[in-house]
């Protein structure tokens, strides 16, 4: 939804530095974020996949034995990401 409603994504805020400086945020991803209006379906898929990977990379380390509530929430997040990719 957000990708369709904004014209660009910038990484200017200091809180965005971990995302901007991450190895997963390539120059291609930065270029795609600069002008969202001209992107095609494949470009949006690329950004959504990048989002999934960056979320996994920046999430706090998991405990050795996660609780059942955390597992259910984790599955819900993954299902939500898959749903977005399918859309």
N, C-alpha and C positions, 0 to 999 in steps of 0.2 A: 504493500500500500504506500509506504513512505517513498519508495523509489519512483513511483509514478506521480507523486504529488510535489516533489521538489525538483529543482533544476540542477543542483550540484551538491556534492558532499565535500566539505573541507576539513582539514586536520589542523586547524590553527589554534585551537584551545590547548592549553598545557595538559589537560587531562587526556587529550587524544594522542599524546606522544608515544605511549606504549603501542598503540595501533599503527601509527605512522612509521615508527622505527622497526616494527616487527619484520622478520624475513618474509612472512607470508604476504605482506603488503608490497607488492612489486610495483615497478614503474607503470606497468600496464593497468593495474588496479587504480593507481592514483590518476592516470589519464582518463579512465572510464568514469571515475567519480567527478571529474571536472565539469563534464557536460552530459547530464543524464538524458536530456531531451533527444539526443541523436543516437542513442543506443538501440540496438536491435535485441531480439529475443535471446540470442546466444550471449550477448554482452551482459544482459540481466542475469542469466543463469550463472555466468562466470562470477558476478558480484555476489550472488546468493551463496554459491559454493565457498567463495572466499570468506563470507560472513560466518558460515558454519565452522570452517577451519580456524578462523581467528578467535571465535568464541571458545572453542576447545583449547586453543593454545593459551589464552589469557585467563581461563577459569582457574580458580584456586585448586591446589592439589587435592585429590580425593583421599578420603580416609581408607585404611586398609580394609575396613569392614563397614561399608555404607549401610545406613538404616533403610528399612523398606520404604519409608516416606521419601527419602532422597532418591531411591531407585525409581519410584513411580514418577516423581517430578522430572527426573532426568529423561525417562522414556517419553514423557509428555513433550519436553522440549525438542527431542529428536523427531518425534512424530510431527510436531508443528513445523520444524525446518523442512522435513520431507514434503509436507503438504504445500509449503510455500514454493518449493522447487517444482512440484508437479503443476502448480498453477502457472 
